[in-house]
Amino acid sequence: MLTFLIVCFILFFVLPRVAMLLFKWWYRRKVRSVFEQAQKQYGGGAQEEQQPPQPQPGRRKRIDPEVGEYVEFEEISVTETSDAGEVTVTETEAKVEDAVWEDLPK
C-alpha cells in the first residue's frame, strides 16, 4: 500500500512539475534561438553597433575640396512699429535656381 501511494505521489505531483520545468527550459531555448537567427539574418543587434565602421582603403574623393563656388545670402531685417509694439520681419534674398551643372569627365 505504501508503494502504491509513493508511485501515485510521483506520478501526480513530481512528474508534472518536472515536466513543466523541462518544457519552460526547452521553450526558452527555442525562442532564444529564433531571435538570434533573426538578428543574424537582418543584421540587427547591439554587438554590431559597438564596433566602429572600418574605412575602406583606396577610396578618394573625385572632386577637390578647393574646387567650387560659395554663394553667400544676406538676410535683411526690417523693423516696423505699430500700436501693439515693435514687430521684426525678416526677408531673405531669393536663391539662385537656374544654376548650370557640368558633368566631369571620367
N, CA, C and O atoms as a GROMACS GRO file, in nm:
protein
  424
    1MET      N    1   0.081  -0.120   0.000
    1MET     CA    2   0.000   0.000   0.000
    1MET      C    3   0.086   0.126   0.000
    1MET      O    4   0.055   0.223  -0.069
    2LEU      N    5   0.193   0.125   0.077
    2LEU     CA    6   0.283   0.240   0.082
    2LEU      C    7   0.352   0.263  -0.053
    2LEU      O    8   0.371   0.377  -0.095
    3THR      N    9   0.387   0.154  -0.119
    3THR     CA   10   0.449   0.165  -0.252
    3THR      C   11   0.351   0.229  -0.350
    3THR      O   12   0.390   0.314  -0.430
    4PHE      N   13   0.226   0.188  -0.343
    4PHE     CA   14   0.125   0.245  -0.432
    4PHE      C   15   0.109   0.395  -0.407
    4PHE      O   16   0.097   0.471  -0.504
    5LEU      N   17   0.109   0.439  -0.284
    5LEU     CA   18   0.097   0.582  -0.253
    5LEU      C   19   0.220   0.660  -0.302
    5LEU      O   20   0.206   0.772  -0.352
    6ILE      N   21   0.337   0.603  -0.287
    6ILE     CA   22   0.459   0.671  -0.335
    6ILE      C   23   0.458   0.682  -0.487
    6ILE      O   24   0.494   0.787  -0.541
    7VAL      N   25   0.416   0.578  -0.557
    7VAL     CA   26   0.408   0.580  -0.704
    7VAL      C   27   0.304   0.683  -0.748
    7VAL      O   28   0.328   0.758  -0.843
    8CYS      N   29   0.190   0.689  -0.681
    8CYS     CA   30   0.088   0.788  -0.716
    8CYS      C   31   0.137   0.929  -0.690
    8CYS      O   32   0.113   1.020  -0.770
    9PHE      N   33   0.206   0.948  -0.579
    9PHE     CA   34   0.261   1.081  -0.548
    9PHE      C   35   0.360   1.124  -0.656
    9PHE      O   36   0.356   1.238  -0.702
   10ILE      N   37   0.446   1.033  -0.697
   10ILE     CA   38   0.544   1.066  -0.802
   10ILE      C   39   0.473   1.094  -0.934
   10ILE      O   40   0.507   1.190  -1.002
   11LEU      N   41   0.376   1.012  -0.969
   11LEU     CA   42   0.306   1.030  -1.097
   11LEU      C   43   0.222   1.157  -1.102
   11LEU      O   44   0.217   1.223  -1.206
   12PHE      N   45   0.157   1.192  -0.995
   12PHE     CA   46   0.063   1.305  -1.000
   12PHE      C   47   0.120   1.437  -0.949
   12PHE      O   48   0.063   1.542  -0.979
   13PHE      N   49   0.230   1.436  -0.875
   13PHE     CA   50   0.283   1.560  -0.820
   13PHE      C   51   0.425   1.592  -0.867
   13PHE      O   52   0.453   1.707  -0.903
   14VAL      N   53   0.511   1.496  -0.869
   14VAL     CA   54   0.651   1.523  -0.902
   14VAL      C   55   0.671   1.531  -1.053
   14VAL      O   56   0.729   1.628  -1.103
   15LEU      N   57   0.624   1.432  -1.127
   15LEU     CA   58   0.646   1.430  -1.272
   15LEU      C   59   0.583   1.549  -1.345
   15LEU      O   60   0.648   1.604  -1.434
   16PRO      N   61   0.462   1.593  -1.312
   16PRO     CA   62   0.408   1.712  -1.381
   16PRO      C   63   0.492   1.838  -1.356
   16PRO      O   64   0.508   1.920  -1.446
   17ARG      N   65   0.544   1.853  -1.236
   17ARG     CA   66   0.627   1.971  -1.209
   17ARG      C   67   0.761   1.965  -1.281
   17ARG      O   68   0.810   2.065  -1.333
   18VAL      N   69   0.820   1.846  -1.285
   18VAL     CA   70   0.946   1.829  -1.359
   18VAL      C   71   0.921   1.850  -1.508
   18VAL      O   72   1.002   1.913  -1.576
   19ALA      N   73   0.809   1.799  -1.559
   19ALA     CA   74   0.775   1.818  -1.700
   19ALA      C   75   0.753   1.965  -1.731
   19ALA      O   76   0.793   2.013  -1.837
   20MET      N   77   0.690   2.038  -1.640
   20MET     CA   78   0.668   2.182  -1.660
   20MET      C   79   0.801   2.257  -1.665
   20MET      O   80   0.819   2.344  -1.750
   21LEU      N   81   0.892   2.224  -1.576
   21LEU     CA   82   1.023   2.289  -1.576
   21LEU      C   83   1.100   2.258  -1.704
   21LEU      O   84   1.163   2.347  -1.761
   22LEU      N   85   1.096   2.133  -1.748
   22LEU     CA   86   1.164   2.097  -1.872
   22LEU      C   87   1.103   2.167  -1.992
   22LEU      O   88   1.175   2.211  -2.082
   23PHE      N   89   0.969   2.177  -1.993
   23PHE     CA   90   0.904   2.245  -2.104
   23PHE      C   91   0.941   2.392  -2.108
   23PHE      O   92   0.968   2.446  -2.216
   24LYS      N   93   0.944   2.460  -1.992
   24LYS     CA   94   0.984   2.602  -1.988
   24LYS      C   95   1.127   2.619  -2.038
   24LYS      O   96   1.155   2.711  -2.114
   25TRP      N   97   1.217   2.531  -1.995
   25TRP     CA   98   1.357   2.539  -2.038
   25TRP      C   99   1.367   2.521  -2.189
   25TRP      O  100   1.437   2.596  -2.257
   26TRP      N  101   1.296   2.419  -2.243
   26TRP     CA  102   1.300   2.392  -2.386
   26TRP      C  103   1.241   2.508  -2.465
   26TRP      O  104   1.296   2.547  -2.568
   27TYR      N  105   1.128   2.565  -2.418
   27TYR     CA  106   1.061   2.675  -2.488
   27TYR      C  107   1.149   2.800  -2.490
   27TYR      O  108   1.160   2.865  -2.594
   28ARG      N  109   1.212   2.834  -2.379
   28ARG     CA  110   1.301   2.950  -2.375
   28ARG      C  111   1.419   2.932  -2.470
   28ARG      O  112   1.460   3.027  -2.537
   29ARG      N  113   1.473   2.811  -2.474
   29ARG     CA  114   1.585   2.785  -2.564
   29ARG      C  115   1.542   2.802  -2.709
   29ARG      O  116   1.617   2.861  -2.787
   30LYS      N  117   1.426   2.753  -2.748
   30LYS     CA  118   1.377   2.768  -2.885
   30LYS      C  119   1.352   2.914  -2.921
   30LYS      O  120   1.390   2.960  -3.029
   31VAL      N  121   1.288   2.988  -2.830
   31VAL     CA  122   1.261   3.130  -2.856
   31VAL      C  123   1.391   3.208  -2.870
   31VAL      O  124   1.403   3.292  -2.959
   32ARG      N  125   1.488   3.181  -2.785
   32ARG     CA  126   1.617   3.249  -2.793
   32ARG      C  127   1.686   3.218  -2.926
   32ARG      O  128   1.744   3.308  -2.987
   33SER      N  129   1.681   3.094  -2.971
   33SER     CA  130   1.746   3.060  -3.098
   33SER      C  131   1.676   3.128  -3.216
   33SER      O  132   1.742   3.170  -3.311
   34VAL      N  133   1.542   3.141  -3.210
   34VAL     CA  134   1.470   3.210  -3.318
   34VAL      C  135   1.510   3.357  -3.323
   34VAL      O  136   1.532   3.411  -3.432
   35PHE      N  137   1.521   3.423  -3.208
   35PHE     CA  138   1.560   3.564  -3.206
   35PHE      C  139   1.704   3.582  -3.253
   35PHE      O  140   1.734   3.678  -3.324
   36GLU      N  141   1.792   3.492  -3.215
   36GLU     CA  142   1.931   3.502  -3.260
   36GLU      C  143   1.942   3.485  -3.411
   36GLU      O  144   2.019   3.555  -3.476
   37GLN      N  145   1.864   3.393  -3.467
   37GLN     CA  146   1.865   3.375  -3.612
   37GLN      C  147   1.811   3.498  -3.683
   37GLN      O  148   1.863   3.538  -3.787
   38ALA      N  149   1.707   3.560  -3.627
   38ALA     CA  150   1.652   3.680  -3.688
   38ALA      C  151   1.753   3.794  -3.684
   38ALA      O  152   1.764   3.870  -3.780
   39GLN      N  153   1.826   3.808  -3.573
   39GLN     CA  154   1.927   3.913  -3.565
   39GLN      C  155   2.039   3.891  -3.665
   39GLN      O  156   2.087   3.986  -3.726
   40LYS      N  157   2.081   3.767  -3.682
   40LYS     CA  158   2.186   3.738  -3.779
   40LYS      C  159   2.138   3.764  -3.921
   40LYS      O  160   2.212   3.817  -4.003
   41GLN      N  161   2.013   3.726  -3.949
   41GLN     CA  162   1.960   3.741  -4.084
   41GLN      C  163   1.940   3.886  -4.123
   41GLN      O  164   1.973   3.925  -4.235
   42TYR      N  165   1.888   3.967  -4.032
   42TYR     CA  166   1.857   4.105  -4.065
   42TYR      C  167   1.964   4.203  -4.018
   42TYR      O  168   1.943   4.324  -4.028
   43GLY      N  169   2.074   4.156  -3.967
   43GLY     CA  170   2.187   4.243  -3.933
   43GLY      C  171   2.163   4.332  -3.814
   43GLY      O  172   2.231   4.434  -3.802
   44GLY      N  173   2.074   4.301  -3.726
   44GLY     CA  174   2.049   4.384  -3.609
   44GLY      C  175   2.132   4.338  -3.492
   44GLY      O  176   2.213   4.246  -3.503
   45GLY      N  177   2.112   4.404  -3.382
   45GLY     CA  178   2.180   4.363  -3.259
   45GLY      C  179   2.278   4.466  -3.211
   45GLY      O  180   2.334   4.542  -3.291
   46ALA      N  181   2.300   4.470  -3.083
   46ALA     CA  182   2.390   4.568  -3.023
   46ALA      C  183   2.536   4.531  -3.045
   46ALA      O  184   2.623   4.618  -3.034
   47GLN      N  185   2.566   4.404  -3.075
   47GLN     CA  186   2.704   4.363  -3.092
   47GLN      C  187   2.767   4.430  -3.214
   47GLN      O  188   2.884   4.469  -3.209
   48GLU      N  189   2.692   4.445  -3.322
   48GLU     CA  190   2.746   4.508  -3.441
   48GLU      C  191   2.759   4.658  -3.426
   48GLU      O  192   2.848   4.720  -3.485
   49GLU      N  193   2.671   4.719  -3.346
   49GLU     CA  194   2.674   4.864  -3.329
   49GLU      C  195   2.794   4.909  -3.246
   49GLU      O  196   2.837   5.024  -3.258
   50GLN      N  197   2.847   4.821  -3.162
   50GLN     CA  198   2.957   4.859  -3.076
   50GLN      C  199   3.087   4.877  -3.155
   50GLN      O  200   3.173   4.956  -3.116
   51GLN      N  201   3.102   4.806  -3.265
   51GLN     CA  202   3.223   4.816  -3.344
   51GLN      C  203   3.212   4.934  -3.441
   51GLN      O  204   3.114   4.944  -3.514
   52PRO      N  205   3.313   5.023  -3.442
   52PRO     CA  206   3.306   5.135  -3.537
   52PRO      C  207   3.329   5.084  -3.678
   52PRO      O  208   3.400   4.986  -3.699
   53PRO      N  209   3.268   5.150  -3.776
   53PRO     CA  210   3.286   5.107  -3.915
   53PRO      C  211   3.430   5.128  -3.959
   53PRO      O  212   3.492   5.228  -3.924
   54GLN      N  213   3.482   5.033  -4.034
   54GLN     CA  214   3.619   5.039  -4.083
   54GLN      C  215   3.623   5.120  -4.212
   54GLN      O  216   3.540   5.099  -4.300
   55PRO      N  217   3.719   5.213  -4.226
   55PRO     CA  218   3.730   5.290  -4.351
   55PRO      C  219   3.776   5.199  -4.464
   55PRO      O  220   3.854   5.106  -4.444
   56GLN      N  221   3.725   5.227  -4.583
   56GLN     CA  222   3.762   5.147  -4.698
   56GLN      C  223   3.891   5.202  -4.758
   56GLN      O  224   3.896   5.319  -4.797
   57PRO      N  225   3.995   5.121  -4.765
   57PRO     CA  226   4.123   5.170  -4.818
   57PRO      C  227   4.115   5.191  -4.969
   57PRO      O  228   4.046   5.118  -5.040
   58GLY      N  229   4.188   5.290  -5.016
   58GLY     CA  230   4.198   5.314  -5.159
   58GLY      C  231   4.089   5.400  -5.220
   58GLY      O  232   4.089   5.419  -5.342
   59ARG      N  233   3.997   5.451  -5.143
   59ARG     CA  234   3.892   5.536  -5.198
   59ARG      C  235   3.925   5.682  -5.169
   59ARG      O  236   3.953   5.719  -5.054
   60ARG      N  237   3.923   5.763  -5.272
   60ARG     CA  238   3.949   5.905  -5.257
   60ARG      C  239   3.832   5.982  -5.315
   60ARG      O  240   3.754   5.929  -5.394
   61LYS      N  241   3.822   6.108  -5.275
   61LYS     CA  242   3.720   6.194  -5.334
   61LYS      C  243   3.760   6.225  -5.477
   61LYS      O  244   3.878   6.240  -5.508
   62ARG      N  245   3.660   6.235  -5.563
   62ARG     CA  246   3.688   6.266  -5.703
   62ARG      C  247   3.703   6.417  -5.724
   62ARG      O  248   3.774   6.462  -5.813
   63ILE      N  249   3.635   6.494  -5.641
   63ILE     CA  250   3.638   6.639  -5.658
   63ILE      C  251   3.722   6.698  -5.546
   63ILE      O  252   3.703   6.667  -5.429
   64ASP      N  253   3.814   6.783  -5.585
   64ASP     CA  254   3.900   6.851  -5.488
   64ASP      C  255   3.814   6.944  -5.402
   64ASP      O  256   3.730   7.016  -5.457
   65PRO      N  257   3.833   6.947  -5.271
   65PRO     CA  258   3.751   7.035  -5.187
   65PRO      C  259   3.774   7.183  -5.214
   65PRO      O  260   3.692   7.266  -5.176
   66GLU      N  261   3.884   7.218  -5.280
   66GLU     CA  262   3.912   7.358  -5.312
   66GLU      C  263   3.833   7.405  -5.434
   66GLU      O  264   3.817   7.525  -5.455
   67VAL      N  265   3.783   7.310  -5.512
   67VAL     CA  266   3.708   7.345  -5.632
   67VAL      C  267   3.563   7.367  -5.593
   67VAL      O  268   3.505   7.288  -5.520
   68GLY      N  269   3.508   7.474  -5.642
   68GLY     CA  270   3.368   7.500  -5.613
   68GLY      C  271   3.344   7.648  -5.594
   68GLY      O  272   3.436   7.729  -5.599
   69GLU      N  273   3.221   7.682  -5.571
   69GLU     CA  274   3.183   7.821  -5.559
   69GLU      C  275   3.093   7.837  -5.438
   69GLU      O  276   3.001   7.757  -5.417
   70TYR      N  277   3.118   7.938  -5.360
   70TYR     CA  278   3.038   7.963  -5.241
   70TYR      C  279   2.948   8.082  -5.270
   70TYR      O  280   2.996   8.188  -5.311
   71VAL      N  281   2.820   8.066  -5.248
   71VAL     CA  282   2.724   8.173  -5.269
   71VAL      C  283   2.676   8.218  -5.132
   71VAL      O  284   2.625   8.138  -5.053
   72GLU      N  285   2.694   8.345  -5.105
   72GLU     CA  286   2.654   8.399  -4.975
   72GLU      C  287   2.519   8.469  -4.989
   72GLU      O  288   2.500   8.552  -5.078
   73PHE      N  289   2.428   8.437  -4.902
   73PHE     CA  290   2.298   8.501  -4.899
   73PHE      C  291   2.294   8.595  -4.781
   73PHE      O  292   2.346   8.564  -4.674
   74GLU      N  293   2.234   8.706  -4.801
   74GLU     CA  294   2.230   8.808  -4.698
   74GLU      C  295   2.086   8.825  -4.650
   74GLU      O  296   1.995   8.844  -4.730
   75GLU      N  297   2.068   8.818  -4.519
   75GLU     CA  298   1.935   8.838  -4.464
   75GLU      C  299   1.914   8.986  -4.435
   75GLU      O  300   2.002   9.054  -4.382
   76ILE      N  301   1.798   9.034  -4.470
   76ILE     CA  302   1.765   9.174  -4.449
   76ILE      C  303   1.659   9.180  -4.339
   76ILE      O  304   1.553   9.118  -4.350
   77SER      N  305   1.688   9.254  -4.235
   77SER     CA  306   1.595   9.265  -4.124
   77SER      C  307   1.525   9.400  -4.130
   77SER      O  308   1.591   9.504  -4.140
   78VAL      N  309   1.393   9.399  -4.123
   78VAL     CA  310   1.314   9.521  -4.129
   78VAL      C  311   1.235   9.530  -3.998
   78VAL      O  312   1.168   9.435  -3.959
   79THR      N  313   1.245   9.645  -3.931
   79THR     CA  314   1.172   9.664  -3.806
   79THR      C  315   1.060   9.763  -3.828
   79THR      O  316   1.081   9.874  -3.878
   80GLU      N  317   0.938   9.722  -3.791
   80GLU     CA  318   0.822   9.810  -3.804
   80GLU      C  319   0.761   9.829  -3.666
   80GLU      O  320   0.760   9.736  -3.585
   81THR      N  321   0.711   9.945  -3.641
   81THR     CA  322   0.644   9.970  -3.513
   81THR      C  323   0.496   9.990  -3.537
   81THR      O  324   0.454  10.047  -3.638
   82SER      N  325   0.418   9.942  -3.443
   82SER     CA  326   0.273   9.960  -3.453
   82SER      C  327   0.220   9.989  -3.313
   82SER      O  328   0.298  10.002  -3.218
   83ASP      N  329   0.089  10.000  -3.301
   83ASP     CA  330   0.028  10.028  -3.170
   83ASP      C  331   0.054   9.915  -3.070
   83ASP      O  332   0.063   9.939  -2.950
   84ALA      N  333   0.065   9.792  -3.119
   84ALA     CA  334   0.083   9.677  -3.030
   84ALA      C  335   0.228   9.664  -2.984
   84ALA      O  336   0.255   9.592  -2.888
   85GLY      N  337   0.318   9.730  -3.048
   85GLY     CA  338   0.459   9.720  -3.009
   85GLY      C  339   0.546   9.703  -3.133
   85GLY      O  340   0.502   9.723  -3.246
   86GLU      N  341   0.669   9.666  -3.109
   86GLU     CA  342   0.766   9.652  -3.217
   86GLU      C  343   0.757   9.514  -3.281
   86GLU      O  344   0.756   9.413  -3.210
   87VAL      N  345   0.751   9.508  -3.413
   87VAL     CA  346   0.743   9.382  -3.487
   87VAL      C  347   0.864   9.374  -3.577
   87VAL      O  348   0.894   9.469  -3.650
   88THR      N  349   0.935   9.262  -3.573
   88THR     CA  350   1.052   9.242  -3.659
   88THR      C  351   1.016   9.143  -3.769
   88THR      O  352   0.970   9.032  -3.741
   89VAL      N  353   1.038   9.182  -3.893
   89VAL     CA  354   1.011   9.097  -4.008
   89VAL      C  355   1.144   9.073  -4.077
   89VAL      O  356   1.218   9.167  -4.105
   90THR      N  357   1.175   8.949  -4.106
   90THR     CA  358   1.300   8.915  -4.173
   90THR      C  359   1.268   8.866  -4.313
   90THR      O  360   1.191   8.772  -4.331
   91GLU      N  361   1.328   8.931  -4.412
   91GLU     CA  362   1.311   8.891  -4.551
   91GLU      C  363   1.443   8.835  -4.600
   91GLU      O  364   1.549   8.890  -4.571
   92THR      N  365   1.438   8.727  -4.674
   92THR     CA  366   1.560   8.667  -4.727
   92THR      C  367   1.564   8.687  -4.878
   92THR      O  368   1.462   8.700  -4.944
   93GLU      N  369   1.686   8.687  -4.930
   93GLU     CA  370   1.704   8.701  -5.074
   93GLU      C  371   1.657   8.574  -5.143
   93GLU      O  372   1.660   8.465  -5.086
   94ALA      N  373   1.614   8.590  -5.266
   94ALA     CA  374   1.574   8.474  -5.345
   94ALA      C  375   1.698   8.394  -5.380
   94ALA      O  376   1.802   8.450  -5.415
   95LYS      N  377   1.689   8.263  -5.371
   95LYS     CA  378   1.803   8.177  -5.400
   95LYS      C  379   1.814   8.156  -5.550
   95LYS      O  380   1.715   8.160  -5.623
   96VAL      N  381   1.938   8.134  -5.595
   96VAL     CA  382   1.962   8.110  -5.736
   96VAL      C  383   1.919   7.968  -5.768
   96VAL      O  384   1.964   7.872  -5.705
   97GLU      N  385   1.831   7.955  -5.866
   97GLU     CA  386   1.781   7.822  -5.900
   97GLU      C  387   1.810   7.786  -6.044
   97GLU      O  388   1.776   7.676  -6.088
   98ASP      N  389   1.871   7.873  -6.118
   98ASP     CA  390   1.898   7.842  -6.258
   98ASP      C  391   2.046   7.810  -6.279
   98ASP      O  392   2.103   7.849  -6.382
   99ALA      N  393   2.109   7.742  -6.186
   99ALA     CA  394   2.250   7.707  -6.197
   99ALA      C  395   2.267   7.600  -6.304
   99ALA      O  396   2.184   7.510  -6.317
  100VAL      N  397   2.373   7.612  -6.379
  100VAL     CA  398   2.403   7.516  -6.483
  100VAL      C  399   2.512   7.423  -6.431
  100VAL      O  400   2.617   7.467  -6.385
  101TRP      N  401   2.485   7.293  -6.438
  101TRP     CA  402   2.580   7.196  -6.390
  101TRP      C  403   2.650   7.133  -6.509
  101TRP      O  404   2.591   7.110  -6.614
  102GLU      N  405   2.778   7.104  -6.490
  102GLU     CA  406   2.857   7.044  -6.595
  102GLU      C  407   2.909   6.910  -6.545
  102GLU      O  408   2.966   6.903  -6.436
  103ASP      N  409   2.890   6.804  -6.623
  103ASP     CA  410   2.940   6.672  -6.583
  103ASP      C  411   3.092   6.668  -6.598
  103ASP      O  412   3.148   6.717  -6.695
  104LEU      N  413   3.155   6.609  -6.500
  104LEU     CA  414   3.300   6.596  -6.504
  104LEU      C  415   3.339   6.477  -6.590
  104LEU      O  416   3.271   6.374  -6.588
  105PRO      N  417   3.447   6.490  -6.667
  105PRO     CA  418   3.491   6.376  -6.748
  105PRO      C  419   3.544   6.264  -6.657
  105PRO      O  420   3.603   6.291  -6.552
  106LYS      N  421   3.524   6.143  -6.697
  106LYS     CA  422   3.567   6.029  -6.616
  106LYS      C  423   3.711   5.993  -6.639
  106LYS      O  424   3.762   5.900  -6.579
   0.00000   0.00000   0.00000
